[in-house]
Amino acid sequence: MSSTELPFVPPANVLPKVGTVRVAEGERLRSVELPGVTLTMRSRPPAREGLPPALFVHGLGGSSQNWSALMALLDDSVDGEALDLPGFGDSPPPDDGNYSVTGHARAVIRYLDASGRGPVHLFGNSLGGAIATRVAAVRPDLVRTLTLVSPALPEIRVQRTAVPTGLLAVPGVALLFTRLTREWTAEQRVRGVMALCYGDPGRVTPEGFSNAVHEMERRLRLPYFWDAMARSARGIVNAYTLGGQQGLWRQAERVLAPTLLVYGGRDQLVGFRMAQKAARAFRGSRMVTLPDAGHVAMMEYPETVAMAFRELLEETGELGAQRAERAERAGRPDADGAAVDGAGTDESMGG
């Protein structure tokens, strides 16, 4: 992207403060400085000590807030953290301007290495799903299970409704779009995003809509907002064209961690037809399809996704191990800690 296409983005240390980021009750934010990148982490204290760590990675245009509902439901199963990818949420742009899938994956790996929290239960949605796939493939030591919600993996025939998002990757389009939509209000933009991402936008509560408008207003004041969007969109497109060992489908085949795949029947960005291909690529994976969900099932149907994740823990023996550990600490035998065997199942769960 030419430096003349978008406004100059000042260095991260002189970026203006444009407003506060919403923090839900029980959550907390902190900033982590790493080589070449600064990440904002959103966390929720676990219901009890000793729970295994989890890390949640959002998609294009999203933020750590996309995982708030699911993190609250899983605070009795994992010690969860969600990050704002570089240039998104409350994280400033990366020092090197690298918004590729590999660049984002490198930021995730740097955080896990620096924090010592790995191996984690790794979650990813859309772009975050592609990032999580790459992390799990190249650093299996950092991932104990992988949960992908509508992962952005290469498609030969892209849905027509996904084409406008892909066009953001074309040089000059982001600048043109900002000019054409200059008069759009934050409310109009949010309605458009929700119509694209939700199976049924009517499920969004008035409070949820108001919070989304507030966040959109904040982001639009960031000088690097469209730059981060355009470069990350280009990163997805470039990742789709990679072959060999760097190809995302090839890397999916290399993932060793038990994997949960979640697809929405009304997804306008990731083709529902890709679910079966993903189930074949990720060895021994468990697949859950939600016919009424769109692109962000963890926001639309967090209870269903939480239940599916707990079933994954049962299958892998993780939940049984947690029960046994609690029973041992309590000084009593574990009566219900037996793990449920089986993998590679295919379920259809209605919304």
C-alpha positions as CSV (number, residue, x, y, z in Angstrom):
1,M,0.0,0.0,0.0
2,S,1.4,3.4,-1.0
3,S,2.1,5.9,1.8
4,T,-0.1,8.3,-0.1
5,E,-3.3,6.2,0.1
6,L,-4.1,6.8,3.7
7,P,-3.3,9.5,6.2
8,F,0.1,9.4,7.9
9,V,0.0,7.3,11.0
10,P,2.2,8.7,13.8
11,P,4.4,6.4,15.9
12,A,2.6,4.5,18.6
13,N,4.1,6.5,21.4
14,V,2.6,9.7,20.1
15,L,-0.9,8.4,19.0
16,P,-3.8,10.5,20.4
17,K,-6.0,9.2,23.1
18,V,-9.4,9.0,21.6
19,G,-11.6,7.7,24.3
20,T,-11.9,4.8,26.8
21,V,-12.5,1.2,25.8
22,R,-15.5,-0.5,27.4
23,V,-14.7,-3.0,30.2
24,A,-17.5,-5.3,31.2
25,E,-18.2,-6.0,34.9
26,G,-15.6,-8.4,36.2
27,E,-13.1,-7.7,33.4
28,R,-9.9,-5.9,33.5
29,L,-7.5,-4.5,30.9
30,R,-3.7,-4.3,30.9
31,S,-1.1,-3.3,28.4
32,V,1.8,-5.7,27.6
33,E,4.9,-4.3,25.8
34,L,6.8,-6.8,23.6
35,P,9.5,-6.5,21.1
36,G,8.0,-4.5,18.2
37,V,4.4,-4.6,19.5
38,T,2.3,-3.5,22.4
39,L,-0.8,-5.6,23.1
40,T,-3.9,-4.8,25.2
41,M,-5.1,-7.8,27.1
42,R,-8.6,-8.3,28.4
43,S,-9.0,-10.8,31.2
44,R,-11.6,-12.1,33.6
45,P,-10.5,-13.7,36.9
46,P,-11.2,-17.4,36.9
47,A,-13.9,-18.8,39.3
48,R,-11.1,-20.6,41.1
49,E,-7.3,-20.9,41.1
50,G,-5.5,-23.6,39.1
51,L,-7.7,-23.5,35.9
52,P,-5.8,-24.0,32.6
53,P,-5.1,-20.8,30.6
54,A,-7.0,-19.8,27.5
55,L,-6.3,-17.2,24.9
56,F,-9.0,-15.7,22.6
57,V,-8.1,-14.1,19.2
58,H,-10.7,-11.9,17.4
59,G,-11.3,-11.3,13.7
60,L,-10.9,-8.5,11.1
61,G,-12.3,-5.3,12.5
62,G,-13.1,-6.9,15.8
63,S,-11.5,-6.6,19.3
64,S,-11.1,-8.5,22.5
65,Q,-14.7,-7.4,23.4
66,N,-16.0,-10.0,20.9
67,W,-15.1,-12.7,23.4
68,S,-16.6,-11.1,26.6
69,A,-19.8,-13.2,26.6
70,L,-18.0,-16.5,26.0
71,M,-15.2,-15.7,28.6
72,A,-17.8,-15.0,31.2
73,L,-19.5,-18.4,30.6
74,L,-16.2,-20.3,30.7
75,D,-14.6,-18.7,33.8
76,D,-15.3,-21.9,35.7
77,S,-13.4,-23.9,33.1
78,V,-10.4,-21.8,32.0
79,D,-8.3,-18.8,33.1
80,G,-9.2,-16.7,30.0
81,E,-7.5,-13.7,28.3
82,A,-8.5,-12.1,25.0
83,L,-6.0,-9.9,23.2
84,D,-6.5,-6.9,20.9
85,L,-4.5,-7.6,17.8
86,P,-2.0,-4.9,16.8
87,G,-3.9,-2.0,15.3
88,F,-7.2,-3.2,16.7
89,G,-9.2,-2.5,19.8
90,D,-6.9,-0.7,22.2
91,S,-3.6,-2.0,20.8
92,P,-1.5,0.4,18.8
93,P,-0.2,-0.5,15.3
94,P,2.9,-2.8,15.1
95,D,6.2,-1.0,14.8
96,D,6.9,-2.7,11.5
97,G,3.5,-2.2,10.0
98,N,3.2,-5.9,9.4
99,Y,-0.5,-6.9,9.4
100,S,0.0,-10.2,7.6
101,V,-1.4,-13.4,9.1
102,T,2.1,-14.4,9.9
103,G,2.8,-11.0,11.5
104,H,-0.3,-11.3,13.8
105,A,0.6,-15.0,14.6
106,R,4.1,-13.8,15.6
107,A,2.6,-11.3,18.0
108,V,0.5,-14.1,19.6
109,I,3.5,-16.3,19.9
110,R,5.6,-13.5,21.4
111,Y,3.0,-12.9,24.0
112,L,2.7,-16.6,24.9
113,D,6.4,-17.0,25.1
114,A,6.9,-13.9,27.2
115,S,4.0,-14.7,29.6
116,G,4.8,-18.3,30.0
117,R,1.1,-19.1,29.9
118,G,1.4,-21.8,27.3
119,P,0.2,-24.3,26.4
120,V,-3.2,-22.6,26.2
121,H,-6.7,-23.4,25.0
122,L,-6.5,-21.3,21.9
123,F,-9.7,-19.7,20.4
124,G,-9.9,-17.9,17.1
125,N,-12.7,-16.3,15.0
126,S,-12.4,-15.4,11.3
127,L,-9.0,-13.8,10.8
128,G,-8.3,-14.9,14.3
129,G,-9.0,-18.5,13.2
130,A,-6.4,-18.3,10.5
131,I,-3.9,-16.8,13.0
132,A,-4.7,-19.5,15.6
133,T,-4.3,-22.2,12.9
134,R,-0.8,-20.9,12.0
135,V,0.2,-20.7,15.7
136,A,-1.0,-24.3,16.4
137,A,0.8,-25.6,13.4
138,V,4.2,-23.9,13.9
139,R,4.2,-24.0,17.7
140,P,2.3,-27.0,18.9
141,D,4.0,-26.7,22.3
142,L,1.9,-23.6,22.9
143,V,-1.6,-25.0,22.2
144,R,-3.4,-27.7,24.2
145,T,-6.8,-27.4,22.3
146,L,-7.9,-25.3,19.3
147,T,-11.4,-23.8,18.9
148,L,-12.1,-22.1,15.6
149,V,-15.3,-20.1,15.0
150,S,-15.8,-19.5,11.2
151,P,-12.0,-19.5,10.6
152,A,-10.9,-17.5,7.5
153,L,-9.3,-20.4,5.6
154,P,-8.8,-20.2,1.8
155,E,-11.9,-20.7,-0.4
156,I,-11.9,-21.3,-4.1
157,R,-15.3,-19.8,-4.6
158,V,-15.7,-16.8,-2.3
159,Q,-19.3,-15.8,-1.4
160,R,-20.5,-12.7,-3.1
161,T,-21.3,-11.1,0.3
162,A,-17.7,-11.5,1.3
163,V,-16.3,-9.7,-1.8
164,P,-16.6,-6.1,-0.4
165,T,-14.4,-7.1,2.6
166,G,-11.8,-8.7,0.3
167,L,-11.8,-5.5,-1.9
168,L,-10.4,-3.6,1.1
169,A,-7.1,-5.4,0.3
170,V,-6.9,-3.6,-3.1
171,P,-4.7,-0.5,-3.0
172,G,-6.7,2.6,-2.9
173,V,-10.1,1.0,-2.1
174,A,-9.9,1.8,1.6
175,L,-9.2,5.5,0.9
176,L,-12.1,5.5,-1.7
177,F,-14.4,3.9,0.8
178,T,-13.6,6.4,3.5
179,R,-14.4,9.2,1.1
180,L,-17.7,7.7,-0.1
181,T,-18.9,6.9,3.4
182,R,-17.7,10.1,5.1
183,E,-21.3,11.1,5.9
184,W,-22.2,7.8,7.4
185,T,-22.9,7.8,11.1
186,A,-21.4,5.3,13.5
187,E,-24.9,3.9,14.0
188,Q,-25.3,3.3,10.2
189,R,-21.9,1.6,10.1
190,V,-22.7,-0.7,13.0
191,R,-26.0,-1.7,11.5
192,G,-24.2,-2.6,8.3
193,V,-21.6,-4.7,10.2
194,M,-24.2,-6.5,12.2
195,A,-26.3,-7.3,9.1
196,L,-23.2,-8.8,7.6
197,C,-21.9,-10.7,10.6
198,Y,-25.0,-11.8,12.5
199,G,-27.4,-14.5,11.4
200,D,-30.1,-12.5,13.0
201,P,-29.2,-8.9,14.0
202,G,-32.4,-8.8,16.0
203,R,-30.7,-10.9,18.7
204,V,-28.5,-7.9,19.6
205,T,-29.8,-6.2,22.7
206,P,-30.2,-2.4,22.8
207,E,-27.4,-2.2,25.3
208,G,-25.2,-4.3,23.0
209,F,-26.0,-2.1,20.0
210,S,-25.3,1.1,22.0
211,N,-21.9,-0.3,23.2
212,A,-21.0,-1.2,19.6
213,V,-21.9,2.3,18.4
214,H,-19.7,3.8,21.1
215,E,-16.8,1.6,20.1
216,M,-17.3,2.5,16.4
217,E,-17.2,6.2,17.2
218,R,-14.0,5.6,19.1
219,R,-12.3,3.7,16.4
220,L,-13.2,6.1,13.6
221,R,-11.2,8.8,15.5
222,L,-8.1,6.6,15.4
223,P,-5.7,7.8,12.6
224,Y,-4.7,4.2,11.7
225,F,-8.2,2.6,11.7
226,W,-8.6,2.1,8.0
227,D,-4.9,1.4,7.5
228,A,-5.1,-1.6,9.9
229,M,-8.3,-2.8,8.2
230,A,-6.9,-2.6,4.7
231,R,-3.5,-4.1,5.5
232,S,-5.1,-7.0,7.5
233,A,-7.5,-7.7,4.7
234,R,-4.6,-7.8,2.4
235,G,-2.9,-10.2,4.8
236,I,-5.8,-12.6,4.5
237,V,-5.8,-12.4,0.7
238,N,-2.1,-13.0,0.6
239,A,-2.4,-16.0,3.0
240,Y,-5.0,-17.5,0.7
241,T,-2.5,-17.5,-2.1
242,L,0.4,-19.2,-0.3
243,G,1.2,-22.7,-1.2
244,G,3.4,-25.4,0.1
245,Q,4.1,-25.7,3.8
246,Q,2.9,-22.1,4.4
247,G,-0.5,-22.8,3.0
248,L,-3.2,-22.5,5.6
249,W,-4.9,-25.8,4.6
250,R,-1.5,-27.6,4.7
251,Q,-0.9,-26.1,8.2
252,A,-4.4,-27.2,9.3
253,E,-3.3,-30.8,8.5
254,R,-0.3,-30.3,10.7
255,V,-2.2,-29.3,13.8
256,L,-1.8,-31.8,16.6
257,A,-4.1,-30.2,19.2
258,P,-7.7,-31.5,19.7
259,T,-9.8,-29.1,17.6
260,L,-13.3,-27.8,17.8
261,L,-14.8,-26.3,14.6
262,V,-17.9,-24.0,14.8
263,Y,-19.7,-22.9,11.7
264,G,-22.8,-20.8,11.2
265,G,-25.4,-21.7,8.6
266,R,-26.1,-18.1,7.8
267,D,-22.4,-17.0,7.6
268,Q,-22.0,-14.4,4.8
269,L,-18.3,-14.2,5.1
270,V,-17.1,-17.8,5.5
271,G,-18.9,-20.3,3.3
272,F,-20.8,-22.9,5.3
273,R,-19.7,-25.5,2.7
274,M,-16.2,-25.2,4.1
275,A,-17.1,-26.9,7.3
276,Q,-16.7,-30.4,5.9
277,K,-13.4,-29.6,4.3
278,A,-12.2,-28.2,7.6
279,A,-13.4,-31.3,9.4
280,R,-11.2,-33.4,7.1
281,A,-8.2,-31.2,7.3
282,F,-8.0,-30.9,11.1
283,R,-7.3,-34.5,12.3
284,G,-9.7,-35.9,14.9
285,S,-11.6,-32.7,15.0
286,R,-15.1,-32.2,16.5
287,M,-17.5,-30.1,14.4
288,V,-20.5,-28.1,15.6
289,T,-22.8,-26.4,13.1
290,L,-25.4,-23.8,14.1
291,P,-27.9,-23.4,11.3
292,D,-29.2,-20.0,12.5
293,A,-25.8,-18.4,13.4
294,G,-23.8,-16.0,11.2
295,H,-20.1,-15.2,11.3
296,V,-19.7,-14.6,15.1
297,A,-21.4,-17.6,16.8
298,M,-19.5,-16.9,20.0
299,M,-21.4,-13.6,20.2
300,E,-24.7,-14.9,18.9
301,Y,-24.9,-18.2,20.7
302,P,-22.2,-18.1,23.5
303,E,-24.0,-20.7,25.6
304,T,-23.9,-23.2,22.7
305,V,-20.3,-22.6,22.0
306,A,-19.4,-22.8,25.7
307,M,-21.2,-26.2,25.9
308,A,-19.4,-27.5,22.9
309,F,-16.0,-26.5,24.3
310,R,-16.8,-28.2,27.6
311,E,-17.6,-31.4,25.6
312,L,-14.2,-31.0,23.9
313,L,-12.6,-30.9,27.4
314,E,-14.6,-34.0,28.4
315,E,-13.4,-35.9,25.3
316,T,-9.8,-34.9,25.8
317,G,-9.8,-35.8,29.5
318,E,-9.1,-32.2,30.5
319,L,-12.3,-31.8,32.4
320,G,-11.9,-35.1,34.2
321,A,-8.4,-34.1,35.2
322,Q,-9.7,-30.8,36.6
323,R,-12.3,-32.7,38.7
324,A,-9.8,-35.1,39.9
325,E,-7.5,-32.3,41.0
326,R,-10.2,-30.5,42.8
327,A,-11.3,-33.7,44.5
328,E,-7.7,-34.4,45.6
329,R,-7.4,-31.0,47.1
330,A,-10.7,-31.5,48.9
331,G,-9.5,-34.8,50.2
332,R,-12.2,-36.9,48.7
333,P,-12.4,-39.4,45.8
334,D,-13.6,-38.1,42.4
335,A,-16.9,-39.8,41.6
336,D,-17.6,-38.1,38.2
337,G,-14.3,-37.3,36.7
338,A,-14.1,-40.0,34.1
339,A,-13.2,-38.6,30.7
340,V,-15.5,-39.2,27.8
341,D,-13.7,-41.0,25.0
342,G,-14.2,-40.3,21.3
343,A,-13.1,-37.7,18.7
344,G,-13.9,-36.7,15.2
345,T,-17.7,-36.5,15.9
346,D,-19.9,-34.3,13.8
347,E,-22.9,-32.6,15.5
348,S,-25.6,-30.3,14.3
349,M,-26.8,-28.0,17.0
350,G,-29.6,-25.6,16.3
351,G,-29.5,-22.0,17.5
